[in-house]
Amino acid sequence: MNTSIEFVSWFRSVAPYVNAFRNKTFVIGFSGEMVTEEKFVNFIHDVSLLASLGVRLALVHGARPQIQLRLDESHLETLSVKGTRVTDPAALQCVKESVGRIHHEIAALLSMGLPNSPMANASIRVASGNFVTACPYGIIQGVDLMHTGRVRKINAPAIHSRLEQGEVVLVSPLGYSPTGEIFNLTMENVATEVAIALHAEKLIFLMDTIDTQAFYSTESNQLPRELTVADARSLLAKAAAETSPTMPDSTQLALQCALKACEMHVARTHLINRHNDGAILQELFTHHGIGCMVSQEPLQTLRNARIDDVGGILQLIEPLEAEGILVRRGRELLEVEIDRFTVFEHDGVILGCAALYPFPEEQASELACLAIHSNYRDQGHGNRLLKHIENKAIGQGIHKLFVLTTHATHWFIEHGFKAATPSELPKVKQNLYNYQRRSKVLIKHLMAQS
């Protein structure tokens, strides 16, 4: 940070997330490949930081490359059926050795605290246990997968008990049966079922490869920044129908898990590229994040403003008022006129607003105070807000919309407004016209959609 002002701005932007995440449960799944990298220790530090902020964390690790390495060292070969490994008794021994080694290495790293910081000697307790009951995967295409299994049940009360005591729960991709058998599971299956059982606020997958785009883009080779359950289901159906799939198998698997989790009331699932240093912090503590987020419902809405939106609207329009782009509105006036406003909200943050003032005697309405946050312009939000206001006016029986502007003349003309004169305004508005501002008058005749 270059200045103290930047630091204050950053801290203010982060603080609401710290408050919102306290005592919430996050389940984080990460691969065995990630464990082998030097940057893994940075991820562990980020996990420690989240825990210190009061986030309740369940970590689920993978072990595929470690298992394969141990199999190679033992000169063992295993079959795979439709991408699923057959775990025979000899392979299971390699699985247990590999998973046990990784599990202890992660627990050791979590014991470090945050070096060279006030948290250097912070004690983060790690809990593990037989939280996962598993069952055999079964027979596929005539092949018995033996000790390859899937989750049957998660002991949620036991995990909740550890989380409530401030411990980080570390879950391995192993499951146990009531008859004492051990089963080799996938990290994705375990993480998803743990999140569902815990009613987690978030399920987070740190993935080997995932490209994301802004949610308003249309490029087909990248995941959008935001997906609803319906969007994710559509993407998976499209991928399944492709003769030459463009979506990697790992991404399809993660999307399937995200879809199931959100359908089972996990609030949000995040798919993040693990190769970005600090990826989990960037995703969680910035408004749009850096990964793909799947949720049950859309995060962006256009709705009528409420009285508790006044502060957010003021924060949005005050910079524009200071520049003379918008006419000043005090809090008192805004509270009185709040019913005239529509807001564009994204994930609880007001990013745009507009007001509609009717002049029923002359069957006209004024569009006023159209504003989009400076960080989110040129993304189509203004277009959607304008179209919403137009439809609202038509619904009120109004077919003439006018606007007074000093800076956005061309934008309104591009959206169908025509230049006019103050004498064409409703008479009441003519008497209020400010000749010192010399605002351009633009009028649009609205037509109902057939």
Protein Blocks (a to p, Z undefined) as FASTA:
>chain_A
ZZfklmmmmmmmmmmmmmmmgopacdddddfklmmpmklmmmmmmmmmmmmnopacdddd
dfklmmmmmmmmnopacddeehiacddfklmmmmmmmmmmmmmmmmmmmmnopghiaklm
pccdddddjfbccddfbjeehiaekjaccdfbdcfklmmmmmmnopacdddfbdcdfkop
acdddfklmmmmmmmmnopabdcdddfbdcdddfkbcbfkbccfbdcfklmmmmmmmmmm
pmbdcbdfklmmmmmmmmmmmmnopabacdddfklghklmmmmmpfklmbdcddfbdfbd
cddddfklmmmmmmmmmmmmmnomaccddfklmmmmmmmpccddeehiafbdcdddddfk
nopacdehiacdfklghnommmmmmmmmmmmmmmnopabdcdddfklmmmmmmnopacdd
fklpcfklmmmpcfklopacddddddddZZ
